[in-house]
Amino acid sequence: MKVYIRSAVCISPQNTFGNESFLSEVVEYQGTRLRVIEPDYKAFVDPKSLRRMSHIIKMGVAAAVVCLKNGDVEIPGAIITGTAYGCLEDTVTFLTRVIEQDEEMLPPTAFIQSTHNTVGAQIALILKCHAYNNTFVHKGISFESALLDAMMLLKENESDNILVGGTDEMTDTSFTILSRLGLYKRFPCSNLNLYATKTRGTMGGEGAAFFLLSDKTSEKNLAELTAIRTIYKPASLEDIQKKVILFLAENDLKMDDIDVVITGKSGDTAHDSIYEQLNLSLFNNVNLANYKHLCGEYPTSSAFALWLGANIIKKETIPGAVIERNTKKVTPRKILVYNHYQKIYHSLMLLSAI
């Protein structure tokens, strides 16, 4: 049984939400952090409810509502989300009030909405959806875990029209903490020049992407989500290569059958070494694309990559802003997404034209 991406919606630091230009005009940032371009949420969410929503909830709800609308679905058969950090803004707000108010007279709203499953719960409440609802908090493979769960539900005929999303936000507090841990660049740079910096650290990012998955064929389908695989702490580069080859073989493919590989290069020399070595070996004769200079680095950034890959297949074009190497002139029909987070959580996603 095949799994199709019926619709995909992304809110990111680029003009990806409701924009048909498909990354033709890239937004440049100077610094070490990329913030999302927020739409007018009042057009998708009740203004009275918006007042009680934090940044990540607004992003997730808006992306989910538009994703369902684009897929001509009112109520999904399941809602599955992936997030590593959850609702950081509400968590920080609650903890700050605990300290400032000496643990007395604490308003409960920030505490209630600080849990990781708040985005999925809010979507269900707004839609009045009583179906299966689950949130995966698996660090760097949270979104991939949500996708795997959705694919299993479809293949077991447990549900159809499944809404799957990956969301993570960055607050001033989390940015400061992660900067002290050395995750981000020590000096400001341009996101369009990110890969040329050749220094430690990357640029922080955030975003929300939602997908409507179905096992039904339709003219609206963007692409087929053929397979997905997660790898935890591979032993070596050779181990990664073997797993990629095996992953393709399980789907009756070889590396020569892949038209585009989308990698998770982040501009961090310590983490990009894996991609650089693969690009010169296993990925040597394939078109290469990168995406983190557009959305920044965060644990569920692979959701942006999946949105990118699905649209490349549907529109039959690769945006110039993401191309690293254009080896062969072909219409993209098979796309492999390879990403790793902190060299620990690796994932492979295979997309095919319908």
C-alpha positions, 0 to 999 in steps of 0.5 A: 500500500502506498502513502501519499502526501495530499497537502503540505503547509510550512511556516518558516523564516522564508515566505513559504506560507501561502506563497506560490513563488516556491522560494524564488525570493529568499529572505536574508538574515544577518546574525545567528538566529532565524525567526519565522515570518508569521502570517495574519493568524486571525484569518485562520484562528478565532481572535479570542482564542489567539489571545491565549495562544503562545507562539508555537501554538499559533504556528502549529494551529495555523499550519494544520488548519490550512493543510486540511483546507488545502487537502479538502478535509474537514476532520482528520482521521488522526492528529500526530505531532513531533516536537523536541522542545515543546511549548518553551515560551509557556514553560519559561513564563510559568517558571519565571512566575514561580520565582517572581511570585514566590510560588504563590497565586500562580495563574494556571494557563501557562502551566496547562499550555506548557506541555509538549502535546499542547499543539496537537490538543489545541488542533483537536479542540478547534476542529472538535476532532475526537480521533487518535491524537499523539505527540512524539518527543524523541529529540532529533527524530521527533518528526520522523517518529510521528511520520512512522506512526502515521504510516503504520496507521495507514498500512494497518487500515486504522485511519485515513487522512492523517494530519502529521506535523513537526513544530519547534520554537526558539525563545530568547531564553532557549537561544541564550542557553543553546548559544552558551552550549556552543550550538550557534555561531559566535559571530554574526553572519548571513544565512545565505553565506552560512556554508562558506563560514567554515566555523563551529556552530550554526544558526538557530531556527524554528518553524512548523510544517504539517502534512496530510497523509492518505493512501488514496490516489488524487490529482492533488497529491504532491508526492508519494512518501515511499519510506522512512528510516531512523538511525541512532548513533551510527558507528562510523561513516561506513556504517551510515553508507551501508545503511543508506544503501540497504535502505534504498535496496529495500525499496528496489533502488540504487543510488543512481536511481535518486535524482536529488539528495537533500542534506541537512548541512548546517554550516557547523564544520564539526557536523557537516563533515559527515555530509562532505564525506558522503557528498564525495563518495556515496552521493558523488554522482547525484544532484545535491540540495541543502535547506538549513540556511533557509530555516535554521537548525532545530530538532524538527527541521526535517519537516521543512526538508520534507515540505521542500522535497514534496514541492520539488516533485510536484512542481518538477523544479529545484529552487536555485536557492537550495542547489549545492551541486547540479550534476545531472539534468533530470526532472526530479522523480526520486528524492532522498532526504538525509539529515542528522541532529548533533551527529546522534539522530540520523534519518532517511526519507524517500519521496517519489513522484506519483 
